[in-house]
């Protein structure tokens, strides 16, 4: 009995599957070269050589409309094998996915090589710049990865003003390096700072950990302060918020502003980056805390901030104490009893110099 059409198609599909499974390269998910045979309004057929005929159809026709619009029969293209038994029993192909896969492969290669490439800026927000690299790959350039020259010089680190400054770059091109490319999360991160790292590494060879340098504040962020070296403006360093002072700092702009001159101590030099400290040049107030405070003393203190554990209280001698939330019963009760910025009398419950901790109670 002759085979019916469905049986023939099934046999052909099985043959293709067998050949594809035994061949070295063409499997589902593989990008292959194909030749356009014929294109119709809602589908296109491709010659896959000894692997038969491939088809692009459905939503993929719309996804790949630009690519299909410019090709003619006989043109060779790259396509990704989506399924071995697709529409009409043919190998289902994707042109757009092949393009994406090719771009991600290029992104990985550029990340590993560290090659400097062009990034066209297409958008901006307070966090950084939206760019396009490698022809059609979207990439994000965080504001912290901008060069000193392009970092927004905004007083007090106002996010709205930062966004306005960054919008000036829309339509321009910047030299960048890809520092992270993750196809799973569909994120590419680029850096302009990294393009300068080789030269900066050479300049940093003249400096050493422990050295005190003159700096100028070039940027203020929630997590710390950017500074440039006064005698070598190409070098930009970071002072983390924890290195600004011995006391708790809620926001770096409480202590510094753009263009402030500073003296800072180099505490680490690593991979072309330099980290500095302001508090390393200050006397540690906790070293003499026993000279100022002891358990049972009543002192005046200003409420600096609330946190989930209680209230941080600013004391004299550049020290801070904590009133635990259990003293009030809860957040609402604490905020009824205290107001940020106001002064109150407190009794010192404990002074633990090694732990750098002063425990307070609201004086009655």
TORKEPA-244547 format. One record per residue (C-alpha): chain; x, y, z. Coordinates in nm, 3 decimals. Example, Ala and Ser with C-alpha at 12.3 -4.5 7.8 and 13.67 -1.06 7.14 Angstrom:
<rs>
R   chain        xx        yy        zz
R       A     1.230    -0.450     0.780
R       A     1.367    -0.106     0.714
</rs>
This chain:
<rs>
R   chain        xx        yy        zz
R       A     0.000     0.000     0.000
R       A     0.149     0.339    -0.096
R       A     0.226     0.578     0.186
R       A    -0.019     0.866     0.230
R       A     0.101     1.227     0.239
R       A     0.112     1.240     0.622
R       A     0.325     0.926     0.633
R       A     0.563     1.068     0.373
R       A     0.596     1.389     0.571
R       A     0.653     1.192     0.892
R       A     0.918     0.981     0.721
R       A     1.089     1.288     0.578
R       A     1.085     1.455     0.917
R       A     1.230     1.146     1.080
R       A     1.502     1.134     0.816
R       A     1.592     1.498     0.881
R       A     1.594     1.434     1.257
R       A     1.823     1.137     1.215
R       A     2.062     1.327     0.990
R       A     2.057     1.631     1.219
R       A     2.117     1.424     1.530
R       A     2.414     1.244     1.377
R       A     2.569     1.553     1.220
R       A     2.818     1.763     1.410
R       A     2.653     2.105     1.401
R       A     2.283     2.140     1.311
R       A     2.063     2.077     1.615
R       A     1.777     2.270     1.772
R       A     1.918     2.599     1.896
R       A     2.204     2.594     1.644
R       A     2.265     2.887     1.410
R       A     2.319     2.773     1.050
R       A     2.360     2.923     0.704
R       A     2.056     2.891     0.480
R       A     1.969     3.011     0.129
R       A     1.639     3.186     0.052
R       A     1.431     2.987    -0.197
R       A     1.101     3.173    -0.194
R       A     0.927     3.431     0.020
R       A     0.553     3.480     0.050
R       A     0.355     3.738     0.249
R       A     0.329     3.511     0.555
R       A     0.612     3.261     0.517
R       A     0.949     3.205     0.357
R       A     1.129     2.887     0.249
R       A     1.504     2.822     0.279
R       A     1.736     2.563     0.132
R       A     1.933     2.385     0.404
R       A     2.132     2.166     0.167
R       A     2.129     1.800     0.260
R       A     1.925     1.885     0.569
R       A     1.622     1.967     0.356
R       A     1.403     2.275     0.358
R       A     1.351     2.523     0.636
R       A     1.057     2.753     0.692
R       A     1.000     3.088     0.860
R       A     0.636     3.155     0.941
R       A     0.391     3.312     1.184
R       A     0.510     3.577     1.425
R       A     0.870     3.522     1.313
R       A     0.785     3.675     0.973
R       A     0.692     3.996     1.154
R       A     0.995     3.976     1.387
R       A     1.227     3.939     1.088
R       A     1.045     4.169     0.848
R       A     1.345     4.401     0.801
R       A     1.578     4.112     0.718
R       A     1.325     3.953     0.482
R       A     1.247     4.281     0.311
R       A     1.603     4.325     0.187
R       A     1.683     3.971     0.067
R       A     1.601     3.794    -0.259
R       A     1.607     3.427    -0.367
R       A     1.962     3.296    -0.368
R       A     2.080     3.516    -0.081
R       A     2.252     3.339     0.206
R       A     2.143     3.420     0.564
R       A     2.193     3.294     0.913
R       A     1.902     3.127     1.089
R       A     1.847     2.954     1.420
R       A     1.689     2.607     1.419
R       A     1.382     2.634     1.641
R       A     1.223     2.293     1.577
R       A     1.307     1.995     1.358
R       A     0.943     1.921     1.275
R       A     0.782     2.258     1.231
R       A     0.515     2.390     0.995
R       A     0.445     2.162     0.696
R       A     0.684     1.907     0.845
R       A     0.978     2.133     0.760
R       A     1.256     2.257     0.983
R       A     1.130     2.567     1.165
R       A     1.375     2.857     1.154
R       A     1.412     3.193     1.323
R       A     1.601     3.479     1.161
R       A     1.560     3.725     1.448
R       A     1.680     3.474     1.709
R       A     1.985     3.401     1.495
R       A     2.065     3.771     1.495
R       A     2.026     3.792     1.873
R       A     2.241     3.486     1.928
R       A     2.507     3.628     1.703
R       A     2.499     3.956     1.896
R       A     2.529     3.781     2.232
R       A     2.822     3.578     2.101
R       A     2.984     3.904     1.992
R       A     2.909     4.061     2.332
R       A     3.078     3.770     2.508
R       A     3.379     3.799     2.280
R       A     3.407     4.174     2.344
R       A     3.373     4.124     2.719
R       A     3.656     3.873     2.722
R       A     3.882     4.073     2.491
R       A     3.823     4.409     2.663
R       A     3.807     4.581     2.324
R       A     3.702     4.947     2.322
R       A     3.384     4.998     2.118
R       A     3.139     5.277     2.038
R       A     2.815     5.314     2.230
R       A     2.538     5.535     2.094
R       A     2.337     5.701     2.370
R       A     1.961     5.663     2.312
R       A     1.819     5.745     2.654
R       A     1.901     5.858     3.008
R       A     1.777     5.849     3.366
R       A     1.929     5.931     3.705
R       A     2.096     5.589     3.715
R       A     2.284     5.621     3.386
R       A     2.263     5.604     3.008
R       A     2.077     5.365     2.778
R       A     2.298     5.286     2.480
R       A     2.321     5.065     2.173
R       A     2.645     4.879     2.097
R       A     2.753     4.621     1.837
R       A     2.495     4.751     1.587
R       A     2.178     4.643     1.769
R       A     2.259     4.535     2.126
R       A     2.105     4.741     2.404
R       A     2.347     4.819     2.687
R       A     2.333     5.022     3.009
R       A     2.608     5.261     3.118
R       A     2.570     5.328     3.494
R       A     2.651     5.680     3.605
R       A     2.927     5.539     3.828
R       A     3.096     5.401     3.514
R       A     3.119     5.736     3.339
R       A     3.458     5.902     3.302
R       A     3.553     6.194     3.524
R       A     3.501     6.426     3.228
R       A     3.141     6.314     3.174
R       A     3.034     6.247     3.533
R       A     2.747     6.489     3.614
R       A     2.877     6.766     3.841
R       A     2.552     6.814     4.031
R       A     2.550     6.982     4.375
R       A     2.422     6.754     4.654
R       A     2.377     6.462     4.415
R       A     2.019     6.563     4.324
R       A     1.881     6.273     4.114
R       A     1.648     6.493     3.908
R       A     1.934     6.723     3.813
R       A     2.159     6.424     3.739
R       A     1.897     6.292     3.496
R       A     1.878     6.630     3.325
R       A     2.256     6.646     3.289
R       A     2.273     6.295     3.144
R       A     2.004     6.371     2.885
R       A     2.259     6.600     2.716
R       A     2.442     6.289     2.595
R       A     2.145     6.150     2.397
R       A     2.247     6.114     2.033
R       A     2.621     6.116     2.107
R       A     2.869     5.828     2.097
R       A     3.103     5.728     2.379
R       A     3.398     5.491     2.390
R       A     3.317     5.202     2.623
R       A     3.408     4.849     2.720
R       A     3.155     4.576     2.790
R       A     3.208     4.469     3.152
R       A     2.913     4.229     3.185
R       A     2.690     4.051     2.932
R       A     2.418     3.815     3.052
R       A     2.179     3.675     2.788
R       A     1.967     3.508     3.059
R       A     1.873     3.841     3.212
R       A     1.904     4.021     2.877
R       A     2.141     4.276     3.032
R       A     2.462     4.425     2.900
R       A     2.661     4.664     3.121
R       A     2.925     4.891     2.969
R       A     3.183     5.124     3.120
R       A     3.350     5.439     2.997
R       A     3.581     5.446     3.301
R       A     3.732     5.112     3.201
R       A     3.855     5.255     2.869
R       A     4.085     5.480     3.069
R       A     4.207     5.213     3.309
R       A     4.533     5.129     3.127
R       A     4.654     5.488     3.144
R       A     4.529     5.525     3.500
R       A     4.716     5.210     3.607
R       A     5.038     5.367     3.483
R       A     4.965     5.689     3.670
R       A     4.877     5.501     3.990
R       A     5.220     5.337     3.988
R       A     5.347     5.662     4.142
R       A     5.122     5.622     4.448
R       A     5.116     5.377     4.737
R       A     4.873     5.258     5.004
R       A     4.909     5.478     5.311
R       A     4.992     5.790     5.114
R       A     4.796     6.110     5.186
R       A     4.684     6.299     4.876
R       A     4.505     6.625     4.799
R       A     4.172     6.565     4.623
R       A     3.875     6.754     4.484
R       A     3.521     6.614     4.513
R       A     3.401     6.524     4.163
R       A     3.080     6.340     4.245
R       A     2.851     6.249     4.534
R       A     2.649     5.926     4.538
R       A     2.439     5.752     4.802
R       A     2.718     5.500     4.861
R       A     3.012     5.739     4.876
R       A     3.214     6.018     4.721
R       A     3.415     6.037     4.398
R       A     3.731     6.245     4.413
R       A     3.997     6.337     4.159
R       A     4.361     6.379     4.254
R       A     4.461     6.747     4.261
R       A     4.804     6.676     4.111
R       A     4.676     6.415     3.861
R       A     4.316     6.492     3.760
R       A     4.299     6.183     3.536
R       A     4.298     5.970     3.849
R       A     3.958     5.941     4.011
R       A     3.915     5.759     4.339
R       A     3.630     5.648     4.563
R       A     3.571     5.720     4.931
R       A     3.305     5.474     5.048
R       A     3.044     5.613     5.286
R       A     3.187     5.393     5.564
R       A     3.525     5.568     5.523
R       A     3.393     5.923     5.555
R       A     3.370     5.934     5.933
R       A     3.369     5.720     6.246
R       A     3.008     5.808     6.312
R       A     2.716     5.680     6.108
R       A     2.653     5.890     5.797
R       A     2.311     5.867     5.635
R       A     2.407     6.060     5.322
R       A     2.755     6.172     5.206
R       A     2.623     6.515     5.111
R       A     2.598     6.588     5.485
R       A     2.978     6.619     5.485
R       A     3.090     6.718     5.135
R       A     2.975     6.884     4.816
R       A     3.102     6.903     4.456
R       A     3.440     7.079     4.417
R       A     3.524     7.063     4.789
R       A     3.903     7.025     4.845
R       A     3.995     6.730     5.069
R       A     4.293     6.545     5.206
R       A     4.245     6.168     5.197
R       A     4.450     5.859     5.271
R       A     4.493     5.585     5.009
R       A     4.374     5.257     5.164
R       A     4.373     5.032     4.856
R       A     4.483     5.029     4.492
R       A     4.335     4.747     4.287
R       A     4.291     4.683     3.913
R       A     4.330     5.048     3.816
R       A     4.099     5.169     4.093
R       A     4.198     5.360     4.403
R       A     4.007     5.370     4.731
R       A     4.059     5.637     4.992
R       A     3.955     5.727     5.344
R       A     3.881     6.050     5.529
R       A     3.831     5.894     5.870
R       A     4.180     5.739     5.855
R       A     4.314     6.094     5.901
R       A     4.091     6.164     6.201
R       A     4.134     6.068     6.565
R       A     3.905     5.781     6.658
R       A     3.665     5.930     6.917
R       A     3.595     5.582     7.052
R       A     3.955     5.561     7.177
R       A     3.869     5.818     7.448
R       A     3.499     5.743     7.499
R       A     3.560     5.646     7.864
R       A     3.692     5.998     7.928
R       A     3.360     6.148     7.816
R       A     3.084     5.906     7.914
R       A     3.007     5.639     8.171
R       A     2.700     5.438     8.266
R       A     2.450     5.637     8.471
R       A     2.541     5.976     8.322
R       A     2.261     6.197     8.193
R       A     2.348     6.369     7.864
R       A     2.187     6.581     7.597
R       A     2.158     6.424     7.252
R       A     2.005     6.504     6.914
R       A     1.794     6.246     6.728
R       A     1.992     6.177     6.409
R       A     1.772     5.913     6.245
R       A     1.535     5.624     6.303
R       A     1.607     5.269     6.195
R       A     1.430     4.933     6.247
R       A     1.618     4.883     6.576
R       A     1.556     5.219     6.734
R       A     1.688     5.575     6.720
R       A     2.045     5.688     6.652
R       A     2.138     5.976     6.881
R       A     2.416     6.228     6.803
R       A     2.623     6.307     7.112
R       A     2.910     6.544     7.180
R       A     3.270     6.454     7.092
R       A     3.162     6.319     6.750
R       A     3.005     6.009     6.905
R       A     2.667     5.844     6.860
R       A     2.447     5.630     7.080
R       A     2.140     5.414     7.028
R       A     1.804     5.400     7.202
R       A     1.660     5.055     7.133
R       A     1.305     5.038     7.002
R       A     1.208     4.812     7.295
R       A     1.228     5.122     7.515
R       A     0.915     5.251     7.343
R       A     0.725     4.937     7.243
R       A     0.726     4.999     6.868
R       A     0.802     5.236     6.579
R       A     0.485     5.440     6.617
R       A     0.538     5.492     6.990
R       A     0.905     5.585     6.932
R       A     0.812     5.847     6.672
R       A     0.556     5.996     6.910
R       A     0.819     6.028     7.183
R       A     1.104     6.155     6.962
R       A     1.144     6.375     6.655
R       A     1.441     6.372     6.417
R       A     1.659     6.680     6.470
R       A     1.530     6.753     6.821
R       A     1.736     6.743     7.144
R       A     1.638     6.533     7.447
R       A     1.796     6.426     7.778
R       A     1.918     6.064     7.779
R       A     2.063     5.839     8.045
R       A     2.365     5.627     7.948
R       A     2.285     5.263     8.012
R       A     2.606     5.102     7.879
R       A     2.934     5.208     7.721
R       A     3.110     4.931     7.525
R       A     3.430     5.077     7.387
R       A     3.546     4.764     7.198
R       A     3.210     4.732     7.024
R       A     3.195     5.109     6.965
R       A     2.851     5.118     7.117
R       A     2.672     5.347     7.364
R       A     2.329     5.231     7.478
R       A     2.089     5.502     7.590
R       A     1.752     5.534     7.761
R       A     1.523     5.834     7.742
R       A     1.569     6.021     8.073
R       A     1.257     6.059     8.283
</rs>
